[in-house]
Amino acid sequence: MAASHSQELKQLISDIAISLGYEGDRPPLQVDDRQAATALGVKASTLAVWRSTGRYDLPFAKIGRLVRYRLSDLANFIDSRTAGHTA
C-alpha cells in the first residue's frame, strides 16, 4: 500500500510539473510562489495570506525576499486534502 501511495505522489508531482510547463520526467525541485499558486488554483496573494496567518501547513522556503515551494510539498498538500465525500 505504501509503495502505491508513493507512486501516486510521484505521478502527482509529474502532473504538477507538466501543468506548469516542465517535463514530467524531469520536474524541478522547487517553484516560485506564482507557480505554486497556479498549481493549486489560487492567487499568489492567497498563498501570502496562508503563509502569514499559518492557515494551512504548507511548507515553504524563504530566501531573502524570494519564496519557494517544493513540488513534493505541493503534492503532499493536495493529496492530504483529497476527499472521497463531504460528510
PyMOL Python script that loads the backbone (N, CA, C, O; Angstrom):
from pymol import cmd

cmd.read_pdbstr("""\
ATOM      1  N   MET A   1       0.824  -1.190   0.000  1.00  0.00           N
ATOM      2  CA  MET A   1       0.000   0.000   0.000  1.00  0.00           C
ATOM      3  C   MET A   1       0.866   1.251   0.000  1.00  0.00           C
ATOM      4  O   MET A   1       0.550   2.210  -0.705  1.00  0.00           O
ATOM      5  N   ALA A   2       1.954   1.270   0.774  1.00  0.00           N
ATOM      6  CA  ALA A   2       2.822   2.441   0.839  1.00  0.00           C
ATOM      7  C   ALA A   2       3.507   2.688  -0.505  1.00  0.00           C
ATOM      8  O   ALA A   2       3.676   3.835  -0.918  1.00  0.00           O
ATOM      9  N   ALA A   3       3.895   1.626  -1.175  1.00  0.00           N
ATOM     10  CA  ALA A   3       4.533   1.780  -2.479  1.00  0.00           C
ATOM     11  C   ALA A   3       3.553   2.376  -3.481  1.00  0.00           C
ATOM     12  O   ALA A   3       3.938   3.191  -4.319  1.00  0.00           O
ATOM     13  N   SER A   4       2.298   1.977  -3.397  1.00  0.00           N
ATOM     14  CA  SER A   4       1.276   2.505  -4.284  1.00  0.00           C
ATOM     15  C   SER A   4       1.055   3.996  -4.022  1.00  0.00           C
ATOM     16  O   SER A   4       0.935   4.783  -4.960  1.00  0.00           O
ATOM     17  N   HIS A   5       1.001   4.379  -2.750  1.00  0.00           N
ATOM     18  CA  HIS A   5       0.823   5.787  -2.390  1.00  0.00           C
ATOM     19  C   HIS A   5       2.027   6.604  -2.840  1.00  0.00           C
ATOM     20  O   HIS A   5       1.872   7.722  -3.330  1.00  0.00           O
ATOM     21  N   SER A   6       3.209   6.058  -2.679  1.00  0.00           N
ATOM     22  CA  SER A   6       4.426   6.734  -3.126  1.00  0.00           C
ATOM     23  C   SER A   6       4.399   6.952  -4.636  1.00  0.00           C
ATOM     24  O   SER A   6       4.797   8.009  -5.126  1.00  0.00           O
ATOM     25  N   GLN A   7       3.937   5.965  -5.352  1.00  0.00           N
ATOM     26  CA  GLN A   7       3.830   6.068  -6.811  1.00  0.00           C
ATOM     27  C   GLN A   7       2.788   7.113  -7.188  1.00  0.00           C
ATOM     28  O   GLN A   7       2.980   7.850  -8.155  1.00  0.00           O
ATOM     29  N   GLU A   8       1.690   7.190  -6.444  1.00  0.00           N
ATOM     30  CA  GLU A   8       0.655   8.193  -6.702  1.00  0.00           C
ATOM     31  C   GLU A   8       1.213   9.602  -6.486  1.00  0.00           C
ATOM     32  O   GLU A   8       0.915  10.513  -7.259  1.00  0.00           O
ATOM     33  N   LEU A   9       2.022   9.781  -5.438  1.00  0.00           N
ATOM     34  CA  LEU A   9       2.618  11.089  -5.184  1.00  0.00           C
ATOM     35  C   LEU A   9       3.603  11.468  -6.290  1.00  0.00           C
ATOM     36  O   LEU A   9       3.653  12.621  -6.717  1.00  0.00           O
ATOM     37  N   LYS A  10       4.382  10.493  -6.748  1.00  0.00           N
ATOM     38  CA  LYS A  10       5.310  10.761  -7.854  1.00  0.00           C
ATOM     39  C   LYS A  10       4.546  11.183  -9.104  1.00  0.00           C
ATOM     40  O   LYS A  10       4.964  12.095  -9.818  1.00  0.00           O
ATOM     41  N   GLN A  11       3.429  10.518  -9.362  1.00  0.00           N
ATOM     42  CA  GLN A  11       2.609  10.875 -10.524  1.00  0.00           C
ATOM     43  C   GLN A  11       2.019  12.270 -10.345  1.00  0.00           C
ATOM     44  O   GLN A  11       1.946  13.035 -11.307  1.00  0.00           O
ATOM     45  N   LEU A  12       1.598  12.610  -9.130  1.00  0.00           N
ATOM     46  CA  LEU A  12       1.048  13.936  -8.864  1.00  0.00           C
ATOM     47  C   LEU A  12       2.116  15.017  -9.061  1.00  0.00           C
ATOM     48  O   LEU A  12       1.827  16.080  -9.610  1.00  0.00           O
ATOM     49  N   ILE A  13       3.341  14.748  -8.617  1.00  0.00           N
ATOM     50  CA  ILE A  13       4.449  15.689  -8.840  1.00  0.00           C
ATOM     51  C   ILE A  13       4.664  15.884 -10.338  1.00  0.00           C
ATOM     52  O   ILE A  13       4.838  17.010 -10.806  1.00  0.00           O
ATOM     53  N   SER A  14       4.652  14.798 -11.075  1.00  0.00           N
ATOM     54  CA  SER A  14       4.818  14.869 -12.528  1.00  0.00           C
ATOM     55  C   SER A  14       3.681  15.668 -13.157  1.00  0.00           C
ATOM     56  O   SER A  14       3.918  16.495 -14.038  1.00  0.00           O
ATOM     57  N   ASP A  15       2.449  15.428 -12.713  1.00  0.00           N
ATOM     58  CA  ASP A  15       1.297  16.152 -13.247  1.00  0.00           C
ATOM     59  C   ASP A  15       1.402  17.648 -12.967  1.00  0.00           C
ATOM     60  O   ASP A  15       1.087  18.464 -13.832  1.00  0.00           O
ATOM     61  N   ILE A  16       1.842  18.012 -11.764  1.00  0.00           N
ATOM     62  CA  ILE A  16       2.019  19.420 -11.417  1.00  0.00           C
ATOM     63  C   ILE A  16       3.076  20.039 -12.330  1.00  0.00           C
ATOM     64  O   ILE A  16       2.876  21.121 -12.883  1.00  0.00           O
ATOM     65  N   ALA A  17       4.196  19.345 -12.478  1.00  0.00           N
ATOM     66  CA  ALA A  17       5.283  19.859 -13.324  1.00  0.00           C
ATOM     67  C   ALA A  17       4.808  20.082 -14.752  1.00  0.00           C
ATOM     68  O   ALA A  17       5.104  21.116 -15.351  1.00  0.00           O
ATOM     69  N   ILE A  18       4.079  19.129 -15.294  1.00  0.00           N
ATOM     70  CA  ILE A  18       3.575  19.248 -16.657  1.00  0.00           C
ATOM     71  C   ILE A  18       2.619  20.434 -16.762  1.00  0.00           C
ATOM     72  O   ILE A  18       2.671  21.186 -17.735  1.00  0.00           O
ATOM     73  N   SER A  19       1.749  20.605 -15.773  1.00  0.00           N
ATOM     74  CA  SER A  19       0.792  21.712 -15.818  1.00  0.00           C
ATOM     75  C   SER A  19       1.495  23.065 -15.774  1.00  0.00           C
ATOM     76  O   SER A  19       0.941  24.068 -16.224  1.00  0.00           O
ATOM     77  N   LEU A  20       2.711  23.096 -15.236  1.00  0.00           N
ATOM     78  CA  LEU A  20       3.476  24.335 -15.170  1.00  0.00           C
ATOM     79  C   LEU A  20       4.426  24.507 -16.363  1.00  0.00           C
ATOM     80  O   LEU A  20       5.164  25.489 -16.442  1.00  0.00           O
ATOM     81  N   GLY A  21       4.397  23.546 -17.280  1.00  0.00           N
ATOM     82  CA  GLY A  21       5.202  23.656 -18.487  1.00  0.00           C
ATOM     83  C   GLY A  21       6.551  22.971 -18.429  1.00  0.00           C
ATOM     84  O   GLY A  21       7.391  23.195 -19.301  1.00  0.00           O
ATOM     85  N   TYR A  22       6.778  22.143 -17.426  1.00  0.00           N
ATOM     86  CA  TYR A  22       8.030  21.397 -17.314  1.00  0.00           C
ATOM     87  C   TYR A  22       7.835  19.988 -17.863  1.00  0.00           C
ATOM     88  O   TYR A  22       6.709  19.540 -18.077  1.00  0.00           O
ATOM     89  N   GLU A  23       8.942  19.306 -18.084  1.00  0.00           N
ATOM     90  CA  GLU A  23       8.873  17.904 -18.490  1.00  0.00           C
ATOM     91  C   GLU A  23       8.480  17.070 -17.276  1.00  0.00           C
ATOM     92  O   GLU A  23       9.036  17.241 -16.191  1.00  0.00           O
ATOM     93  N   GLY A  24       7.526  16.172 -17.462  1.00  0.00           N
ATOM     94  CA  GLY A  24       7.037  15.364 -16.358  1.00  0.00           C
ATOM     95  C   GLY A  24       8.062  14.421 -15.767  1.00  0.00           C
ATOM     96  O   GLY A  24       8.006  14.105 -14.579  1.00  0.00           O
ATOM     97  N   ASP A  25       9.015  13.961 -16.598  1.00  0.00           N
ATOM     98  CA  ASP A  25      10.019  13.026 -16.101  1.00  0.00           C
ATOM     99  C   ASP A  25      11.221  13.743 -15.486  1.00  0.00           C
ATOM    100  O   ASP A  25      12.103  13.099 -14.919  1.00  0.00           O
ATOM    101  N   ARG A  26      11.259  15.080 -15.595  1.00  0.00           N
ATOM    102  CA  ARG A  26      12.356  15.865 -15.005  1.00  0.00           C
ATOM    103  C   ARG A  26      11.796  17.114 -14.332  1.00  0.00           C
ATOM    104  O   ARG A  26      12.116  18.233 -14.734  1.00  0.00           O
ATOM    105  N   PRO A  27      10.953  16.926 -13.297  1.00  0.00           N
ATOM    106  CA  PRO A  27      10.344  18.089 -12.657  1.00  0.00           C
ATOM    107  C   PRO A  27      11.383  18.877 -11.853  1.00  0.00           C
ATOM    108  O   PRO A  27      12.365  18.306 -11.380  1.00  0.00           O
ATOM    109  N   PRO A  28      11.169  20.176 -11.701  1.00  0.00           N
ATOM    110  CA  PRO A  28      12.075  20.965 -10.861  1.00  0.00           C
ATOM    111  C   PRO A  28      11.866  20.584  -9.405  1.00  0.00           C
ATOM    112  O   PRO A  28      10.812  20.058  -9.047  1.00  0.00           O
ATOM    113  N   LEU A  29      12.849  20.841  -8.572  1.00  0.00           N
ATOM    114  CA  LEU A  29      12.684  20.561  -7.146  1.00  0.00           C
ATOM    115  C   LEU A  29      11.757  21.569  -6.491  1.00  0.00           C
ATOM    116  O   LEU A  29      10.957  21.218  -5.623  1.00  0.00           O
ATOM    117  N   GLN A  30      11.870  22.839  -6.916  1.00  0.00           N
ATOM    118  CA  GLN A  30      11.052  23.883  -6.317  1.00  0.00           C
ATOM    119  C   GLN A  30      10.543  24.841  -7.376  1.00  0.00           C
ATOM    120  O   GLN A  30      11.091  24.950  -8.473  1.00  0.00           O
ATOM    121  N   VAL A  31       9.462  25.536  -7.003  1.00  0.00           N
ATOM    122  CA  VAL A  31       8.874  26.545  -7.879  1.00  0.00           C
ATOM    123  C   VAL A  31       8.632  27.804  -7.053  1.00  0.00           C
ATOM    124  O   VAL A  31       8.634  27.761  -5.823  1.00  0.00           O
ATOM    125  N   ASP A  32       8.425  28.926  -7.742  1.00  0.00           N
ATOM    126  CA  ASP A  32       8.167  30.168  -7.016  1.00  0.00           C
ATOM    127  C   ASP A  32       6.705  30.238  -6.581  1.00  0.00           C
ATOM    128  O   ASP A  32       5.911  29.353  -6.899  1.00  0.00           O
ATOM    129  N   ASP A  33       6.360  31.293  -5.856  1.00  0.00           N
ATOM    130  CA  ASP A  33       5.015  31.389  -5.296  1.00  0.00           C
ATOM    131  C   ASP A  33       3.938  31.518  -6.377  1.00  0.00           C
ATOM    132  O   ASP A  33       2.826  31.020  -6.199  1.00  0.00           O
ATOM    133  N   ARG A  34       4.251  32.171  -7.480  1.00  0.00           N
ATOM    134  CA  ARG A  34       3.261  32.297  -8.555  1.00  0.00           C
ATOM    135  C   ARG A  34       2.972  30.937  -9.192  1.00  0.00           C
ATOM    136  O   ARG A  34       1.821  30.607  -9.477  1.00  0.00           O
ATOM    137  N   GLN A  35       4.030  30.154  -9.411  1.00  0.00           N
ATOM    138  CA  GLN A  35       3.839  28.820  -9.990  1.00  0.00           C
ATOM    139  C   GLN A  35       3.097  27.907  -9.010  1.00  0.00           C
ATOM    140  O   GLN A  35       2.240  27.124  -9.419  1.00  0.00           O
ATOM    141  N   ALA A  36       3.423  28.006  -7.733  1.00  0.00           N
ATOM    142  CA  ALA A  36       2.730  27.204  -6.720  1.00  0.00           C
ATOM    143  C   ALA A  36       1.249  27.572  -6.685  1.00  0.00           C
ATOM    144  O   ALA A  36       0.388  26.697  -6.588  1.00  0.00           O
ATOM    145  N   ALA A  37       0.962  28.858  -6.763  1.00  0.00           N
ATOM    146  CA  ALA A  37      -0.430  29.309  -6.768  1.00  0.00           C
ATOM    147  C   ALA A  37      -1.168  28.751  -7.983  1.00  0.00           C
ATOM    148  O   ALA A  37      -2.308  28.302  -7.867  1.00  0.00           O
ATOM    149  N   THR A  38      -0.523  28.780  -9.138  1.00  0.00           N
ATOM    150  CA  THR A  38      -1.128  28.226 -10.352  1.00  0.00           C
ATOM    151  C   THR A  38      -1.422  26.747 -10.174  1.00  0.00           C
ATOM    152  O   THR A  38      -2.499  26.279 -10.543  1.00  0.00           O
ATOM    153  N   ALA A  39      -0.481  26.012  -9.616  1.00  0.00           N
ATOM    154  CA  ALA A  39      -0.658  24.567  -9.415  1.00  0.00           C
ATOM    155  C   ALA A  39      -1.817  24.272  -8.470  1.00  0.00           C
ATOM    156  O   ALA A  39      -2.509  23.266  -8.625  1.00  0.00           O
ATOM    157  N   LEU A  40      -2.030  25.152  -7.490  1.00  0.00           N
ATOM    158  CA  LEU A  40      -3.096  24.942  -6.510  1.00  0.00           C
ATOM    159  C   LEU A  40      -4.415  25.578  -6.930  1.00  0.00           C
ATOM    160  O   LEU A  40      -5.452  25.333  -6.313  1.00  0.00           O
ATOM    161  N   GLY A  41      -4.376  26.394  -7.976  1.00  0.00           N
ATOM    162  CA  GLY A  41      -5.601  27.040  -8.429  1.00  0.00           C
ATOM    163  C   GLY A  41      -6.029  28.210  -7.566  1.00  0.00           C
ATOM    164  O   GLY A  41      -7.218  28.515  -7.470  1.00  0.00           O
ATOM    165  N   VAL A  42      -5.056  28.873  -6.933  1.00  0.00           N
ATOM    166  CA  VAL A  42      -5.338  30.048  -6.111  1.00  0.00           C
ATOM    167  C   VAL A  42      -4.454  31.200  -6.588  1.00  0.00           C
ATOM    168  O   VAL A  42      -3.596  31.009  -7.449  1.00  0.00           O
ATOM    169  N   LYS A  43      -4.658  32.378  -6.036  1.00  0.00           N
ATOM    170  CA  LYS A  43      -3.814  33.528  -6.367  1.00  0.00           C
ATOM    171  C   LYS A  43      -2.563  33.516  -5.496  1.00  0.00           C
ATOM    172  O   LYS A  43      -2.569  32.968  -4.394  1.00  0.00           O
ATOM    173  N   ALA A  44      -1.502  34.118  -5.997  1.00  0.00           N
ATOM    174  CA  ALA A  44      -0.266  34.223  -5.220  1.00  0.00           C
ATOM    175  C   ALA A  44      -0.525  34.986  -3.929  1.00  0.00           C
ATOM    176  O   ALA A  44       0.094  34.693  -2.906  1.00  0.00           O
ATOM    177  N   SER A  45      -1.423  35.955  -3.960  1.00  0.00           N
ATOM    178  CA  SER A  45      -1.752  36.714  -2.747  1.00  0.00           C
ATOM    179  C   SER A  45      -2.431  35.822  -1.702  1.00  0.00           C
ATOM    180  O   SER A  45      -2.279  36.045  -0.501  1.00  0.00           O
ATOM    181  N   THR A  46      -3.166  34.827  -2.155  1.00  0.00           N
ATOM    182  CA  THR A  46      -3.777  33.870  -1.221  1.00  0.00           C
ATOM    183  C   THR A  46      -2.690  33.074  -0.507  1.00  0.00           C
ATOM    184  O   THR A  46      -2.767  32.860   0.703  1.00  0.00           O
ATOM    185  N   LEU A  47      -1.678  32.636  -1.255  1.00  0.00           N
ATOM    186  CA  LEU A  47      -0.566  31.921  -0.622  1.00  0.00           C
ATOM    187  C   LEU A  47       0.141  32.815   0.389  1.00  0.00           C
ATOM    188  O   LEU A  47       0.560  32.341   1.445  1.00  0.00           O
ATOM    189  N   ALA A  48       0.280  34.107   0.078  1.00  0.00           N
ATOM    190  CA  ALA A  48       0.916  35.044   1.011  1.00  0.00           C
ATOM    191  C   ALA A  48       0.116  35.133   2.301  1.00  0.00           C
ATOM    192  O   ALA A  48       0.696  35.186   3.385  1.00  0.00           O
ATOM    193  N   VAL A  49      -1.204  35.151   2.201  1.00  0.00           N
ATOM    194  CA  VAL A  49      -2.051  35.177   3.403  1.00  0.00           C
ATOM    195  C   VAL A  49      -1.887  33.880   4.181  1.00  0.00           C
ATOM    196  O   VAL A  49      -1.768  33.904   5.406  1.00  0.00           O
ATOM    197  N   TRP A  50      -1.880  32.753   3.486  1.00  0.00           N
ATOM    198  CA  TRP A  50      -1.706  31.470   4.163  1.00  0.00           C
ATOM    199  C   TRP A  50      -0.378  31.420   4.903  1.00  0.00           C
ATOM    200  O   TRP A  50      -0.304  30.912   6.023  1.00  0.00           O
ATOM    201  N   ARG A  51       0.687  31.954   4.269  1.00  0.00           N
ATOM    202  CA  ARG A  51       1.999  31.956   4.922  1.00  0.00           C
ATOM    203  C   ARG A  51       1.985  32.825   6.173  1.00  0.00           C
ATOM    204  O   ARG A  51       2.501  32.427   7.218  1.00  0.00           O
ATOM    205  N   SER A  52       1.398  34.001   6.066  1.00  0.00           N
ATOM    206  CA  SER A  52       1.454  34.942   7.199  1.00  0.00           C
ATOM    207  C   SER A  52       0.535  34.539   8.345  1.00  0.00           C
ATOM    208  O   SER A  52       0.837  34.823   9.504  1.00  0.00           O
ATOM    209  N   THR A  53      -0.578  33.883   8.041  1.00  0.00           N
ATOM    210  CA  THR A  53      -1.520  33.501   9.099  1.00  0.00           C
ATOM    211  C   THR A  53      -1.311  32.070   9.591  1.00  0.00           C
ATOM    212  O   THR A  53      -1.809  31.699  10.653  1.00  0.00           O
ATOM    213  N   GLY A  54      -0.573  31.265   8.818  1.00  0.00           N
ATOM    214  CA  GLY A  54      -0.396  29.861   9.192  1.00  0.00           C
ATOM    215  C   GLY A  54      -1.675  29.061   9.010  1.00  0.00           C
ATOM    216  O   GLY A  54      -1.872  28.038   9.666  1.00  0.00           O
ATOM    217  N   ARG A  55      -2.542  29.524   8.125  1.00  0.00           N
ATOM    218  CA  ARG A  55      -3.836  28.867   7.929  1.00  0.00           C
ATOM    219  C   ARG A  55      -3.695  27.400   7.539  1.00  0.00           C
ATOM    220  O   ARG A  55      -4.421  26.544   8.044  1.00  0.00           O
ATOM    221  N   TYR A  56      -2.769  27.119   6.649  1.00  0.00           N
ATOM    222  CA  TYR A  56      -2.519  25.742   6.233  1.00  0.00           C
ATOM    223  C   TYR A  56      -1.062  25.392   6.484  1.00  0.00           C
ATOM    224  O   TYR A  56      -0.182  26.253   6.466  1.00  0.00           O
ATOM    225  N   ASP A  57      -0.832  24.109   6.717  1.00  0.00           N
ATOM    226  CA  ASP A  57       0.526  23.626   6.944  1.00  0.00           C
ATOM    227  C   ASP A  57       1.149  23.280   5.585  1.00  0.00           C
ATOM    228  O   ASP A  57       1.300  22.111   5.231  1.00  0.00           O
ATOM    229  N   LEU A  58       1.501  24.322   4.844  1.00  0.00           N
ATOM    230  CA  LEU A  58       2.127  24.162   3.538  1.00  0.00           C
ATOM    231  C   LEU A  58       3.548  24.709   3.640  1.00  0.00           C
ATOM    232  O   LEU A  58       3.750  25.923   3.634  1.00  0.00           O
ATOM    233  N   PRO A  59       4.538  23.811   3.735  1.00  0.00           N
ATOM    234  CA  PRO A  59       5.922  24.270   3.894  1.00  0.00           C
ATOM    235  C   PRO A  59       6.397  25.113   2.721  1.00  0.00           C
ATOM    236  O   PRO A  59       6.015  24.876   1.575  1.00  0.00           O
ATOM    237  N   PHE A  60       7.234  26.099   3.020  1.00  0.00           N
ATOM    238  CA  PHE A  60       7.838  26.955   2.002  1.00  0.00           C
ATOM    239  C   PHE A  60       9.216  27.361   2.479  1.00  0.00           C
ATOM    240  O   PHE A  60       9.518  27.307   3.671  1.00  0.00           O
ATOM    241  N   ALA A  61      10.044  27.768   1.539  1.00  0.00           N
ATOM    242  CA  ALA A  61      11.387  28.256   1.864  1.00  0.00           C
ATOM    243  C   ALA A  61      11.427  29.741   1.541  1.00  0.00           C
ATOM    244  O   ALA A  61      10.948  30.174   0.493  1.00  0.00           O
ATOM    245  N   LYS A  62      11.994  30.505   2.438  1.00  0.00           N
ATOM    246  CA  LYS A  62      12.141  31.944   2.237  1.00  0.00           C
ATOM    247  C   LYS A  62      13.627  32.212   2.089  1.00  0.00           C
ATOM    248  O   LYS A  62      14.410  31.953   3.002  1.00  0.00           O
ATOM    249  N   ILE A  63      14.009  32.732   0.932  1.00  0.00           N
ATOM    250  CA  ILE A  63      15.407  33.031   0.638  1.00  0.00           C
ATOM    251  C   ILE A  63      15.457  34.516   0.311  1.00  0.00           C
ATOM    252  O   ILE A  63      15.146  34.933  -0.804  1.00  0.00           O
ATOM    253  N   GLY A  64      15.852  35.304   1.300  1.00  0.00           N
ATOM    254  CA  GLY A  64      15.752  36.747   1.140  1.00  0.00           C
ATOM    255  C   GLY A  64      14.290  37.107   1.022  1.00  0.00           C
ATOM    256  O   GLY A  64      13.497  36.789   1.907  1.00  0.00           O
ATOM    257  N   ARG A  65      13.925  37.765  -0.058  1.00  0.00           N
ATOM    258  CA  ARG A  65      12.514  38.085  -0.267  1.00  0.00           C
ATOM    259  C   ARG A  65      11.812  37.080  -1.174  1.00  0.00           C
ATOM    260  O   ARG A  65      10.611  37.192  -1.424  1.00  0.00           O
ATOM    261  N   LEU A  66      12.566  36.100  -1.664  1.00  0.00           N
ATOM    262  CA  LEU A  66      12.004  35.090  -2.552  1.00  0.00           C
ATOM    263  C   LEU A  66      11.349  33.964  -1.758  1.00  0.00           C
ATOM    264  O   LEU A  66      11.833  33.576  -0.695  1.00  0.00           O
ATOM    265  N   VAL A  67      10.262  33.456  -2.279  1.00  0.00           N
ATOM    266  CA  VAL A  67       9.548  32.336  -1.656  1.00  0.00           C
ATOM    267  C   VAL A  67       9.568  31.177  -2.636  1.00  0.00           C
ATOM    268  O   VAL A  67       9.297  31.354  -3.823  1.00  0.00           O
ATOM    269  N   ARG A  68       9.885  30.006  -2.143  1.00  0.00           N
ATOM    270  CA  ARG A  68       9.935  28.807  -2.978  1.00  0.00           C
ATOM    271  C   ARG A  68       9.153  27.681  -2.308  1.00  0.00           C
ATOM    272  O   ARG A  68       9.120  27.562  -1.083  1.00  0.00           O
ATOM    273  N   TYR A  69       8.525  26.860  -3.148  1.00  0.00           N
ATOM    274  CA  TYR A  69       7.781  25.689  -2.686  1.00  0.00           C
ATOM    275  C   TYR A  69       8.334  24.462  -3.382  1.00  0.00           C
ATOM    276  O   TYR A  69       8.542  24.477  -4.595  1.00  0.00           O
ATOM    277  N   ARG A  70       8.575  23.390  -2.622  1.00  0.00           N
ATOM    278  CA  ARG A  70       8.993  22.126  -3.230  1.00  0.00           C
ATOM    279  C   ARG A  70       7.777  21.463  -3.872  1.00  0.00           C
ATOM    280  O   ARG A  70       6.684  21.474  -3.305  1.00  0.00           O
ATOM    281  N   LEU A  71       7.970  20.895  -5.039  1.00  0.00           N
ATOM    282  CA  LEU A  71       6.866  20.195  -5.697  1.00  0.00           C
ATOM    283  C   LEU A  71       6.356  19.043  -4.840  1.00  0.00           C
ATOM    284  O   LEU A  71       5.157  18.761  -4.833  1.00  0.00           O
ATOM    285  N   SER A  72       7.242  18.385  -4.127  1.00  0.00           N
ATOM    286  CA  SER A  72       6.807  17.283  -3.259  1.00  0.00           C
ATOM    287  C   SER A  72       5.881  17.789  -2.155  1.00  0.00           C
ATOM    288  O   SER A  72       4.938  17.091  -1.781  1.00  0.00           O
ATOM    289  N   ASP A  73       6.128  18.988  -1.626  1.00  0.00           N
ATOM    290  CA  ASP A  73       5.249  19.560  -0.603  1.00  0.00           C
ATOM    291  C   ASP A  73       3.897  19.943  -1.189  1.00  0.00           C
ATOM    292  O   ASP A  73       2.865  19.759  -0.543  1.00  0.00           O
ATOM    293  N   LEU A  74       3.895  20.478  -2.412  1.00  0.00           N
ATOM    294  CA  LEU A  74       2.628  20.790  -3.069  1.00  0.00           C
ATOM    295  C   LEU A  74       1.817  19.519  -3.310  1.00  0.00           C
ATOM    296  O   LEU A  74       0.605  19.499  -3.096  1.00  0.00           O
ATOM    297  N   ALA A  75       2.490  18.460  -3.757  1.00  0.00           N
ATOM    298  CA  ALA A  75       1.807  17.188  -3.999  1.00  0.00           C
ATOM    299  C   ALA A  75       1.235  16.628  -2.702  1.00  0.00           C
ATOM    300  O   ALA A  75       0.099  16.155  -2.677  1.00  0.00           O
ATOM    301  N   ASN A  76       2.015  16.678  -1.628  1.00  0.00           N
ATOM    302  CA  ASN A  76       1.522  16.188  -0.337  1.00  0.00           C
ATOM    303  C   ASN A  76       0.345  17.021   0.162  1.00  0.00           C
ATOM    304  O   ASN A  76      -0.604  16.483   0.732  1.00  0.00           O
ATOM    305  N   PHE A  77       0.407  18.335  -0.053  1.00  0.00           N
ATOM    306  CA  PHE A  77      -0.673  19.226   0.351  1.00  0.00           C
ATOM    307  C   PHE A  77      -1.958  18.872  -0.391  1.00  0.00           C
ATOM    308  O   PHE A  77      -3.022  18.769   0.219  1.00  0.00           O
ATOM    309  N   ILE A  78      -1.860  18.685  -1.704  1.00  0.00           N
ATOM    310  CA  ILE A  78      -3.040  18.316  -2.497  1.00  0.00           C
ATOM    311  C   ILE A  78      -3.554  16.945  -2.066  1.00  0.00           C
ATOM    312  O   ILE A  78      -4.758  16.754  -1.895  1.00  0.00           O
ATOM    313  N   ASP A  79      -2.647  16.005  -1.892  1.00  0.00           N
ATOM    314  CA  ASP A  79      -3.027  14.649  -1.504  1.00  0.00           C
ATOM    315  C   ASP A  79      -3.729  14.621  -0.151  1.00  0.00           C
ATOM    316  O   ASP A  79      -4.694  13.878   0.030  1.00  0.00           O
ATOM    317  N   SER A  80      -3.261  15.409   0.784  1.00  0.00           N
ATOM    318  CA  SER A  80      -3.856  15.403   2.131  1.00  0.00           C
ATOM    319  C   SER A  80      -5.231  16.047   2.158  1.00  0.00           C
ATOM    320  O   SER A  80      -5.970  15.879   3.128  1.00  0.00           O
ATOM    321  N   ARG A  81      -5.585  16.776   1.120  1.00  0.00           N
ATOM    322  CA  ARG A  81      -6.885  17.427   1.054  1.00  0.00           C
ATOM    323  C   ARG A  81      -7.824  16.784   0.049  1.00  0.00           C
ATOM    324  O   ARG A  81      -8.897  17.316  -0.237  1.00  0.00           O
ATOM    325  N   THR A  82      -7.422  15.644  -0.484  1.00  0.00           N
ATOM    326  CA  THR A  82      -8.266  14.926  -1.423  1.00  0.00           C
ATOM    327  C   THR A  82      -9.270  14.099  -0.642  1.00  0.00           C
ATOM    328  O   THR A  82      -8.905  13.290   0.211  1.00  0.00           O
ATOM    329  N   ALA A  83     -10.553  14.320  -0.951  1.00  0.00           N
ATOM    330  CA  ALA A  83     -11.615  13.632  -0.212  1.00  0.00           C
ATOM    331  C   ALA A  83     -12.496  12.844  -1.167  1.00  0.00           C
ATOM    332  O   ALA A  83     -12.654  13.199  -2.335  1.00  0.00           O
ATOM    333  N   GLY A  84     -13.059  11.780  -0.647  1.00  0.00           N
ATOM    334  CA  GLY A  84     -13.968  10.961  -1.432  1.00  0.00           C
ATOM    335  C   GLY A  84     -15.421  11.360  -1.235  1.00  0.00           C
ATOM    336  O   GLY A  84     -16.287  11.014  -2.037  1.00  0.00           O
ATOM    337  N   HIS A  85     -15.678  12.096  -0.153  1.00  0.00           N
ATOM    338  CA  HIS A  85     -17.038  12.568   0.140  1.00  0.00           C
ATOM    339  C   HIS A  85     -16.949  13.771   1.073  1.00  0.00           C
ATOM    340  O   HIS A  85     -15.877  14.074   1.596  1.00  0.00           O
ATOM    341  N   THR A  86     -18.051  14.444   1.280  1.00  0.00           N
ATOM    342  CA  THR A  86     -18.050  15.658   2.089  1.00  0.00           C
ATOM    343  C   THR A  86     -18.610  15.474   3.486  1.00  0.00           C
ATOM    344  O   THR A  86     -18.630  16.428   4.263  1.00  0.00           O
ATOM    345  N   ALA A  87     -19.054  14.310   3.821  1.00  0.00           N
ATOM    346  CA  ALA A  87     -19.653  14.091   5.136  1.00  0.00           C
ATOM    347  C   ALA A  87     -18.628  13.838   6.204  1.00  0.00           C
ATOM    348  O   ALA A  87     -18.983  13.636   7.365  1.00  0.00           O
TER     349      ALA A  87
END
""", "prot")
cmd.dss("prot")
cmd.show_as("cartoon", "prot")
cmd.util.cbc("prot")
cmd.orient("prot")
